[in-house]
Amino acid sequence: MTTHLELHLAATAKAAPELRHRLRDHTFDVRLCATELLANVIEHVGEGTPVTVRVMGTQEHGRTRIEVTDSDPRTLPALLPATETAESGRGLAVLDALTDRWGVDRGPDRKTVWCEISHPALR
């Protein structure tokens, strides 16, 4: 898969609209998943954490892979059930519902949380 976009940014709430704008040529699901992965870093690793966002593949290739890399290999995402009244905790549930698969690749000084979305064949 060819990298079509690679961004280096700080994980902040202000970075989310920029990320969505840079992904404007991708589907809503791709934009939403990328934003959720960024929000996970903000919430669980910390505001301002340096991240690298990569988006590879396109609808024409049938699959898009989204990766968000940060410098904390210890803080791993966990899919937890969210109650109806919970104000947060649904990000990974959304990711899990929208993607074909997702996971984490860990290194000694980083982790990459990734997901893959299949696209229906173009007509």
Chimera marker file (.cmm) of the C-alpha trace (Angstrom):
<marker_set name="trace">
<marker id="1" x="0.000" y="0.000" z="0.000" r="1" g="1" b="0" radius="0.5"/>
<marker id="2" x="1.279" y="3.447" z="-0.850" r="1" g="1" b="0" radius="0.5"/>
<marker id="3" x="1.185" y="6.204" z="1.755" r="1" g="1" b="0" radius="0.5"/>
<marker id="4" x="-1.064" y="8.920" z="0.450" r="1" g="1" b="0" radius="0.5"/>
<marker id="5" x="-0.839" y="11.108" z="3.531" r="1" g="1" b="0" radius="0.5"/>
<marker id="6" x="1.594" y="11.367" z="6.414" r="1" g="1" b="0" radius="0.5"/>
<marker id="7" x="1.143" y="14.117" z="8.991" r="1" g="1" b="0" radius="0.5"/>
<marker id="8" x="3.283" y="14.947" z="12.011" r="1" g="1" b="0" radius="0.5"/>
<marker id="9" x="1.299" y="16.924" z="14.553" r="1" g="1" b="0" radius="0.5"/>
<marker id="10" x="0.564" y="17.423" z="18.219" r="1" g="1" b="0" radius="0.5"/>
<marker id="11" x="-2.467" y="15.527" z="19.510" r="1" g="1" b="0" radius="0.5"/>
<marker id="12" x="-4.733" y="18.432" z="20.406" r="1" g="1" b="0" radius="0.5"/>
<marker id="13" x="-8.406" y="19.190" z="19.957" r="1" g="1" b="0" radius="0.5"/>
<marker id="14" x="-7.397" y="21.865" z="17.400" r="1" g="1" b="0" radius="0.5"/>
<marker id="15" x="-5.596" y="19.213" z="15.333" r="1" g="1" b="0" radius="0.5"/>
<marker id="16" x="-8.796" y="17.211" z="14.707" r="1" g="1" b="0" radius="0.5"/>
<marker id="17" x="-10.416" y="19.683" z="12.263" r="1" g="1" b="0" radius="0.5"/>
<marker id="18" x="-7.088" y="20.023" z="10.418" r="1" g="1" b="0" radius="0.5"/>
<marker id="19" x="-6.878" y="16.238" z="10.124" r="1" g="1" b="0" radius="0.5"/>
<marker id="20" x="-10.449" y="15.977" z="8.824" r="1" g="1" b="0" radius="0.5"/>
<marker id="21" x="-9.719" y="18.745" z="6.303" r="1" g="1" b="0" radius="0.5"/>
<marker id="22" x="-6.577" y="16.996" z="5.051" r="1" g="1" b="0" radius="0.5"/>
<marker id="23" x="-8.684" y="13.824" z="4.596" r="1" g="1" b="0" radius="0.5"/>
<marker id="24" x="-11.507" y="15.608" z="2.752" r="1" g="1" b="0" radius="0.5"/>
<marker id="25" x="-11.028" y="13.401" z="-0.328" r="1" g="1" b="0" radius="0.5"/>
<marker id="26" x="-11.610" y="10.248" z="1.760" r="1" g="1" b="0" radius="0.5"/>
<marker id="27" x="-14.885" y="8.756" z="2.951" r="1" g="1" b="0" radius="0.5"/>
<marker id="28" x="-16.673" y="9.894" z="6.079" r="1" g="1" b="0" radius="0.5"/>
<marker id="29" x="-15.724" y="6.601" z="7.782" r="1" g="1" b="0" radius="0.5"/>
<marker id="30" x="-12.012" y="7.208" z="7.122" r="1" g="1" b="0" radius="0.5"/>
<marker id="31" x="-12.226" y="10.752" z="8.504" r="1" g="1" b="0" radius="0.5"/>
<marker id="32" x="-14.160" y="9.563" z="11.558" r="1" g="1" b="0" radius="0.5"/>
<marker id="33" x="-11.766" y="6.696" z="12.356" r="1" g="1" b="0" radius="0.5"/>
<marker id="34" x="-8.698" y="8.925" z="11.993" r="1" g="1" b="0" radius="0.5"/>
<marker id="35" x="-10.256" y="11.492" z="14.318" r="1" g="1" b="0" radius="0.5"/>
<marker id="36" x="-11.186" y="8.813" z="16.873" r="1" g="1" b="0" radius="0.5"/>
<marker id="37" x="-7.617" y="7.468" z="16.887" r="1" g="1" b="0" radius="0.5"/>
<marker id="38" x="-6.302" y="10.999" z="17.431" r="1" g="1" b="0" radius="0.5"/>
<marker id="39" x="-8.835" y="11.580" z="20.232" r="1" g="1" b="0" radius="0.5"/>
<marker id="40" x="-7.672" y="8.359" z="21.917" r="1" g="1" b="0" radius="0.5"/>
<marker id="41" x="-4.127" y="9.728" z="22.101" r="1" g="1" b="0" radius="0.5"/>
<marker id="42" x="-5.375" y="13.023" z="23.562" r="1" g="1" b="0" radius="0.5"/>
<marker id="43" x="-7.488" y="11.241" z="26.186" r="1" g="1" b="0" radius="0.5"/>
<marker id="44" x="-5.173" y="8.409" z="27.217" r="1" g="1" b="0" radius="0.5"/>
<marker id="45" x="-1.616" y="9.531" z="26.438" r="1" g="1" b="0" radius="0.5"/>
<marker id="46" x="-1.957" y="13.282" z="26.863" r="1" g="1" b="0" radius="0.5"/>
<marker id="47" x="-2.816" y="16.551" z="25.180" r="1" g="1" b="0" radius="0.5"/>
<marker id="48" x="0.043" y="17.741" z="23.000" r="1" g="1" b="0" radius="0.5"/>
<marker id="49" x="1.630" y="14.320" z="22.474" r="1" g="1" b="0" radius="0.5"/>
<marker id="50" x="3.503" y="14.260" z="19.154" r="1" g="1" b="0" radius="0.5"/>
<marker id="51" x="1.844" y="11.832" z="16.714" r="1" g="1" b="0" radius="0.5"/>
<marker id="52" x="2.281" y="10.657" z="13.160" r="1" g="1" b="0" radius="0.5"/>
<marker id="53" x="-0.885" y="9.967" z="11.179" r="1" g="1" b="0" radius="0.5"/>
<marker id="54" x="-0.643" y="7.854" z="8.038" r="1" g="1" b="0" radius="0.5"/>
<marker id="55" x="-3.431" y="7.047" z="5.586" r="1" g="1" b="0" radius="0.5"/>
<marker id="56" x="-2.675" y="4.460" z="2.914" r="1" g="1" b="0" radius="0.5"/>
<marker id="57" x="-4.745" y="3.127" z="0.063" r="1" g="1" b="0" radius="0.5"/>
<marker id="58" x="-7.876" y="4.569" z="-1.479" r="1" g="1" b="0" radius="0.5"/>
<marker id="59" x="-11.404" y="3.612" z="-2.342" r="1" g="1" b="0" radius="0.5"/>
<marker id="60" x="-10.130" y="2.663" z="-5.816" r="1" g="1" b="0" radius="0.5"/>
<marker id="61" x="-7.796" y="0.098" z="-4.202" r="1" g="1" b="0" radius="0.5"/>
<marker id="62" x="-10.636" y="-1.336" z="-2.145" r="1" g="1" b="0" radius="0.5"/>
<marker id="63" x="-9.096" y="-0.724" z="1.274" r="1" g="1" b="0" radius="0.5"/>
<marker id="64" x="-7.822" y="2.172" z="3.371" r="1" g="1" b="0" radius="0.5"/>
<marker id="65" x="-5.439" y="1.738" z="6.313" r="1" g="1" b="0" radius="0.5"/>
<marker id="66" x="-5.189" y="4.450" z="8.963" r="1" g="1" b="0" radius="0.5"/>
<marker id="67" x="-2.314" y="4.513" z="11.452" r="1" g="1" b="0" radius="0.5"/>
<marker id="68" x="-1.648" y="6.812" z="14.399" r="1" g="1" b="0" radius="0.5"/>
<marker id="69" x="1.764" y="6.473" z="16.069" r="1" g="1" b="0" radius="0.5"/>
<marker id="70" x="2.669" y="7.970" z="19.453" r="1" g="1" b="0" radius="0.5"/>
<marker id="71" x="5.606" y="7.637" z="21.832" r="1" g="1" b="0" radius="0.5"/>
<marker id="72" x="3.915" y="5.709" z="24.672" r="1" g="1" b="0" radius="0.5"/>
<marker id="73" x="4.114" y="1.933" z="24.142" r="1" g="1" b="0" radius="0.5"/>
<marker id="74" x="2.566" y="1.239" z="27.573" r="1" g="1" b="0" radius="0.5"/>
<marker id="75" x="-0.830" y="2.887" z="27.103" r="1" g="1" b="0" radius="0.5"/>
<marker id="76" x="-2.796" y="0.416" z="24.996" r="1" g="1" b="0" radius="0.5"/>
<marker id="77" x="-6.337" y="0.861" z="23.689" r="1" g="1" b="0" radius="0.5"/>
<marker id="78" x="-9.003" y="-1.433" z="25.083" r="1" g="1" b="0" radius="0.5"/>
<marker id="79" x="-12.479" y="-2.018" z="23.705" r="1" g="1" b="0" radius="0.5"/>
<marker id="80" x="-14.800" y="-1.582" z="26.679" r="1" g="1" b="0" radius="0.5"/>
<marker id="81" x="-18.593" y="-1.661" z="26.812" r="1" g="1" b="0" radius="0.5"/>
<marker id="82" x="-20.037" y="1.845" z="27.197" r="1" g="1" b="0" radius="0.5"/>
<marker id="83" x="-23.222" y="2.366" z="29.147" r="1" g="1" b="0" radius="0.5"/>
<marker id="84" x="-26.069" y="4.433" z="27.725" r="1" g="1" b="0" radius="0.5"/>
<marker id="85" x="-25.337" y="7.262" z="30.149" r="1" g="1" b="0" radius="0.5"/>
<marker id="86" x="-21.544" y="7.299" z="29.758" r="1" g="1" b="0" radius="0.5"/>
<marker id="87" x="-20.228" y="10.597" z="28.407" r="1" g="1" b="0" radius="0.5"/>
<marker id="88" x="-17.172" y="8.957" z="26.830" r="1" g="1" b="0" radius="0.5"/>
<marker id="89" x="-15.742" y="5.553" z="26.030" r="1" g="1" b="0" radius="0.5"/>
<marker id="90" x="-17.386" y="4.928" z="22.687" r="1" g="1" b="0" radius="0.5"/>
<marker id="91" x="-14.460" y="5.757" z="20.385" r="1" g="1" b="0" radius="0.5"/>
<marker id="92" x="-13.100" y="2.243" z="20.026" r="1" g="1" b="0" radius="0.5"/>
<marker id="93" x="-16.620" y="0.824" z="19.782" r="1" g="1" b="0" radius="0.5"/>
<marker id="94" x="-17.210" y="3.141" z="16.812" r="1" g="1" b="0" radius="0.5"/>
<marker id="95" x="-13.861" y="2.130" z="15.325" r="1" g="1" b="0" radius="0.5"/>
<marker id="96" x="-14.655" y="-1.550" z="15.839" r="1" g="1" b="0" radius="0.5"/>
<marker id="97" x="-18.062" y="-1.164" z="14.159" r="1" g="1" b="0" radius="0.5"/>
<marker id="98" x="-16.781" y="0.764" z="11.125" r="1" g="1" b="0" radius="0.5"/>
<marker id="99" x="-13.615" y="-1.163" z="10.345" r="1" g="1" b="0" radius="0.5"/>
<marker id="100" x="-12.798" y="-4.628" z="9.074" r="1" g="1" b="0" radius="0.5"/>
<marker id="101" x="-10.064" y="-4.959" z="11.643" r="1" g="1" b="0" radius="0.5"/>
<marker id="102" x="-7.891" y="-2.888" z="13.934" r="1" g="1" b="0" radius="0.5"/>
<marker id="103" x="-4.946" y="-3.481" z="16.198" r="1" g="1" b="0" radius="0.5"/>
<marker id="104" x="-1.767" y="-2.212" z="17.816" r="1" g="1" b="0" radius="0.5"/>
<marker id="105" x="1.860" y="-2.597" z="16.786" r="1" g="1" b="0" radius="0.5"/>
<marker id="106" x="4.252" y="-1.938" z="19.675" r="1" g="1" b="0" radius="0.5"/>
<marker id="107" x="7.893" y="-0.995" z="19.591" r="1" g="1" b="0" radius="0.5"/>
<marker id="108" x="10.271" y="-0.257" z="22.478" r="1" g="1" b="0" radius="0.5"/>
<marker id="109" x="9.579" y="3.490" z="22.335" r="1" g="1" b="0" radius="0.5"/>
<marker id="110" x="6.297" y="3.810" z="20.432" r="1" g="1" b="0" radius="0.5"/>
<marker id="111" x="3.019" y="2.238" z="19.459" r="1" g="1" b="0" radius="0.5"/>
<marker id="112" x="0.923" y="2.435" z="16.333" r="1" g="1" b="0" radius="0.5"/>
<marker id="113" x="-2.824" y="1.947" z="16.541" r="1" g="1" b="0" radius="0.5"/>
<marker id="114" x="-4.205" y="1.088" z="13.123" r="1" g="1" b="0" radius="0.5"/>
<marker id="115" x="-7.423" y="0.149" z="11.396" r="1" g="1" b="0" radius="0.5"/>
<marker id="116" x="-8.481" y="-0.979" z="7.943" r="1" g="1" b="0" radius="0.5"/>
<marker id="117" x="-11.674" y="-0.131" z="6.112" r="1" g="1" b="0" radius="0.5"/>
<marker id="118" x="-12.854" y="-1.960" z="2.987" r="1" g="1" b="0" radius="0.5"/>
<marker id="119" x="-14.736" y="-0.028" z="0.352" r="1" g="1" b="0" radius="0.5"/>
<marker id="120" x="-17.400" y="-1.473" z="-1.914" r="1" g="1" b="0" radius="0.5"/>
<marker id="121" x="-16.385" y="-1.831" z="-5.543" r="1" g="1" b="0" radius="0.5"/>
<marker id="122" x="-16.862" y="1.305" z="-7.595" r="1" g="1" b="0" radius="0.5"/>
<marker id="123" x="-19.544" y="1.115" z="-10.236" r="1" g="1" b="0" radius="0.5"/>
<link id1="1" id2="2" r="1" g="1" b="0" radius="0.2"/>
<link id1="2" id2="3" r="1" g="1" b="0" radius="0.2"/>
<link id1="3" id2="4" r="1" g="1" b="0" radius="0.2"/>
<link id1="4" id2="5" r="1" g="1" b="0" radius="0.2"/>
<link id1="5" id2="6" r="1" g="1" b="0" radius="0.2"/>
<link id1="6" id2="7" r="1" g="1" b="0" radius="0.2"/>
<link id1="7" id2="8" r="1" g="1" b="0" radius="0.2"/>
<link id1="8" id2="9" r="1" g="1" b="0" radius="0.2"/>
<link id1="9" id2="10" r="1" g="1" b="0" radius="0.2"/>
<link id1="10" id2="11" r="1" g="1" b="0" radius="0.2"/>
<link id1="11" id2="12" r="1" g="1" b="0" radius="0.2"/>
<link id1="12" id2="13" r="1" g="1" b="0" radius="0.2"/>
<link id1="13" id2="14" r="1" g="1" b="0" radius="0.2"/>
<link id1="14" id2="15" r="1" g="1" b="0" radius="0.2"/>
<link id1="15" id2="16" r="1" g="1" b="0" radius="0.2"/>
<link id1="16" id2="17" r="1" g="1" b="0" radius="0.2"/>
<link id1="17" id2="18" r="1" g="1" b="0" radius="0.2"/>
<link id1="18" id2="19" r="1" g="1" b="0" radius="0.2"/>
<link id1="19" id2="20" r="1" g="1" b="0" radius="0.2"/>
<link id1="20" id2="21" r="1" g="1" b="0" radius="0.2"/>
<link id1="21" id2="22" r="1" g="1" b="0" radius="0.2"/>
<link id1="22" id2="23" r="1" g="1" b="0" radius="0.2"/>
<link id1="23" id2="24" r="1" g="1" b="0" radius="0.2"/>
<link id1="24" id2="25" r="1" g="1" b="0" radius="0.2"/>
<link id1="25" id2="26" r="1" g="1" b="0" radius="0.2"/>
<link id1="26" id2="27" r="1" g="1" b="0" radius="0.2"/>
<link id1="27" id2="28" r="1" g="1" b="0" radius="0.2"/>
<link id1="28" id2="29" r="1" g="1" b="0" radius="0.2"/>
<link id1="29" id2="30" r="1" g="1" b="0" radius="0.2"/>
<link id1="30" id2="31" r="1" g="1" b="0" radius="0.2"/>
<link id1="31" id2="32" r="1" g="1" b="0" radius="0.2"/>
<link id1="32" id2="33" r="1" g="1" b="0" radius="0.2"/>
<link id1="33" id2="34" r="1" g="1" b="0" radius="0.2"/>
<link id1="34" id2="35" r="1" g="1" b="0" radius="0.2"/>
<link id1="35" id2="36" r="1" g="1" b="0" radius="0.2"/>
<link id1="36" id2="37" r="1" g="1" b="0" radius="0.2"/>
<link id1="37" id2="38" r="1" g="1" b="0" radius="0.2"/>
<link id1="38" id2="39" r="1" g="1" b="0" radius="0.2"/>
<link id1="39" id2="40" r="1" g="1" b="0" radius="0.2"/>
<link id1="40" id2="41" r="1" g="1" b="0" radius="0.2"/>
<link id1="41" id2="42" r="1" g="1" b="0" radius="0.2"/>
<link id1="42" id2="43" r="1" g="1" b="0" radius="0.2"/>
<link id1="43" id2="44" r="1" g="1" b="0" radius="0.2"/>
<link id1="44" id2="45" r="1" g="1" b="0" radius="0.2"/>
<link id1="45" id2="46" r="1" g="1" b="0" radius="0.2"/>
<link id1="46" id2="47" r="1" g="1" b="0" radius="0.2"/>
<link id1="47" id2="48" r="1" g="1" b="0" radius="0.2"/>
<link id1="48" id2="49" r="1" g="1" b="0" radius="0.2"/>
<link id1="49" id2="50" r="1" g="1" b="0" radius="0.2"/>
<link id1="50" id2="51" r="1" g="1" b="0" radius="0.2"/>
<link id1="51" id2="52" r="1" g="1" b="0" radius="0.2"/>
<link id1="52" id2="53" r="1" g="1" b="0" radius="0.2"/>
<link id1="53" id2="54" r="1" g="1" b="0" radius="0.2"/>
<link id1="54" id2="55" r="1" g="1" b="0" radius="0.2"/>
<link id1="55" id2="56" r="1" g="1" b="0" radius="0.2"/>
<link id1="56" id2="57" r="1" g="1" b="0" radius="0.2"/>
<link id1="57" id2="58" r="1" g="1" b="0" radius="0.2"/>
<link id1="58" id2="59" r="1" g="1" b="0" radius="0.2"/>
<link id1="59" id2="60" r="1" g="1" b="0" radius="0.2"/>
<link id1="60" id2="61" r="1" g="1" b="0" radius="0.2"/>
<link id1="61" id2="62" r="1" g="1" b="0" radius="0.2"/>
<link id1="62" id2="63" r="1" g="1" b="0" radius="0.2"/>
<link id1="63" id2="64" r="1" g="1" b="0" radius="0.2"/>
<link id1="64" id2="65" r="1" g="1" b="0" radius="0.2"/>
<link id1="65" id2="66" r="1" g="1" b="0" radius="0.2"/>
<link id1="66" id2="67" r="1" g="1" b="0" radius="0.2"/>
<link id1="67" id2="68" r="1" g="1" b="0" radius="0.2"/>
<link id1="68" id2="69" r="1" g="1" b="0" radius="0.2"/>
<link id1="69" id2="70" r="1" g="1" b="0" radius="0.2"/>
<link id1="70" id2="71" r="1" g="1" b="0" radius="0.2"/>
<link id1="71" id2="72" r="1" g="1" b="0" radius="0.2"/>
<link id1="72" id2="73" r="1" g="1" b="0" radius="0.2"/>
<link id1="73" id2="74" r="1" g="1" b="0" radius="0.2"/>
<link id1="74" id2="75" r="1" g="1" b="0" radius="0.2"/>
<link id1="75" id2="76" r="1" g="1" b="0" radius="0.2"/>
<link id1="76" id2="77" r="1" g="1" b="0" radius="0.2"/>
<link id1="77" id2="78" r="1" g="1" b="0" radius="0.2"/>
<link id1="78" id2="79" r="1" g="1" b="0" radius="0.2"/>
<link id1="79" id2="80" r="1" g="1" b="0" radius="0.2"/>
<link id1="80" id2="81" r="1" g="1" b="0" radius="0.2"/>
<link id1="81" id2="82" r="1" g="1" b="0" radius="0.2"/>
<link id1="82" id2="83" r="1" g="1" b="0" radius="0.2"/>
<link id1="83" id2="84" r="1" g="1" b="0" radius="0.2"/>
<link id1="84" id2="85" r="1" g="1" b="0" radius="0.2"/>
<link id1="85" id2="86" r="1" g="1" b="0" radius="0.2"/>
<link id1="86" id2="87" r="1" g="1" b="0" radius="0.2"/>
<link id1="87" id2="88" r="1" g="1" b="0" radius="0.2"/>
<link id1="88" id2="89" r="1" g="1" b="0" radius="0.2"/>
<link id1="89" id2="90" r="1" g="1" b="0" radius="0.2"/>
<link id1="90" id2="91" r="1" g="1" b="0" radius="0.2"/>
<link id1="91" id2="92" r="1" g="1" b="0" radius="0.2"/>
<link id1="92" id2="93" r="1" g="1" b="0" radius="0.2"/>
<link id1="93" id2="94" r="1" g="1" b="0" radius="0.2"/>
<link id1="94" id2="95" r="1" g="1" b="0" radius="0.2"/>
<link id1="95" id2="96" r="1" g="1" b="0" radius="0.2"/>
<link id1="96" id2="97" r="1" g="1" b="0" radius="0.2"/>
<link id1="97" id2="98" r="1" g="1" b="0" radius="0.2"/>
<link id1="98" id2="99" r="1" g="1" b="0" radius="0.2"/>
<link id1="99" id2="100" r="1" g="1" b="0" radius="0.2"/>
<link id1="100" id2="101" r="1" g="1" b="0" radius="0.2"/>
<link id1="101" id2="102" r="1" g="1" b="0" radius="0.2"/>
<link id1="102" id2="103" r="1" g="1" b="0" radius="0.2"/>
<link id1="103" id2="104" r="1" g="1" b="0" radius="0.2"/>
<link id1="104" id2="105" r="1" g="1" b="0" radius="0.2"/>
<link id1="105" id2="106" r="1" g="1" b="0" radius="0.2"/>
<link id1="106" id2="107" r="1" g="1" b="0" radius="0.2"/>
<link id1="107" id2="108" r="1" g="1" b="0" radius="0.2"/>
<link id1="108" id2="109" r="1" g="1" b="0" radius="0.2"/>
<link id1="109" id2="110" r="1" g="1" b="0" radius="0.2"/>
<link id1="110" id2="111" r="1" g="1" b="0" radius="0.2"/>
<link id1="111" id2="112" r="1" g="1" b="0" radius="0.2"/>
<link id1="112" id2="113" r="1" g="1" b="0" radius="0.2"/>
<link id1="113" id2="114" r="1" g="1" b="0" radius="0.2"/>
<link id1="114" id2="115" r="1" g="1" b="0" radius="0.2"/>
<link id1="115" id2="116" r="1" g="1" b="0" radius="0.2"/>
<link id1="116" id2="117" r="1" g="1" b="0" radius="0.2"/>
<link id1="117" id2="118" r="1" g="1" b="0" radius="0.2"/>
<link id1="118" id2="119" r="1" g="1" b="0" radius="0.2"/>
<link id1="119" id2="120" r="1" g="1" b="0" radius="0.2"/>
<link id1="120" id2="121" r="1" g="1" b="0" radius="0.2"/>
<link id1="121" id2="122" r="1" g="1" b="0" radius="0.2"/>
<link id1="122" id2="123" r="1" g="1" b="0" radius="0.2"/>
</marker_set>
